Amino acid sequence: MSENKNGAVEANGQSEIGKKANTLVDAIFDVGTAWAEYGLGYGRFALEHGAKALTRTAAALETLQAKLKKEEKAA
């Protein structure tokens, strides 16, 4: 180990501050990745359930259309 001109202790050519900075950047990257994974999963969930709701709505509209046709023929 040696001390550089700023007084930081260096080991293998990298200062302790540099090592801490790399560790902090890695931690921030990991948190960002975790949030992205969560957001993508929630987005998938929302799209799947939205699609199911639209399918049910389409079925209800089809039923209403059939009833209207039936009433029209009966009149």
N, C-alpha and C positions, 0 to 999 in steps of 0.2 A: 504494500500500500504506500501511496505517496500523497503529498498535499499539493494541489495545484495553486496557481497564483491568486485565486480567490479564496483560498483557505479550505476548499472542499476536499474531502478525502477521496482519492481515486483508487479503485481496485480494478485491475485488468483494463485500464484505459477508460473506464467509465466512472464518473463521480457518483457519490451516494445520491445527490440531488437528481442526477440523470436517471438513476435506477428507480427512484421514487416517482419521477415524472412518467416513466414508462409504465410503472405499475398503475398509476392513476389513470393514464390513458386507456390501458387495458380494462380497468374496472368500468370506466365510463362507456367504452365500447360494448362491454358485456351487458351493461344496463340497457343501453340503446337497442341492442339485439333482442334482449328479453322483451322490451316494450313493443318492438316491431312484430315479434312472434305473437304476442298477446293480441295486438291490433289486427293482424291478419286472421288469426283464429276467430276473433269476434266478428270480423267482417264476413267470413265464411258462414258463421252461424246466422248472422242477420240475413244474408242472401238466401240461405236455405229456407229459413222460416218465412221470409217474404215470398219466396216462390210457392211455398205450400199455401200461404194465405191467398195468393193470386189464383191458384188452382181451385181452391174452395169457392172463391168469388166467381170464377168462370163457370163452375158447376151450378152455382145458384142462378146465374144469369141464363144458363141453358134451360134450367127448370122453369124459370119465369117465362122465357120465350115459348116453351112447349105449352104452358098453361094458356098464354095469350092466343096461340094458334088454335088450341082446343076450344076456347071460348068463342073465337071468331067463326069457327066451323059450326058451332052449336047455334049461333045467332041467325 
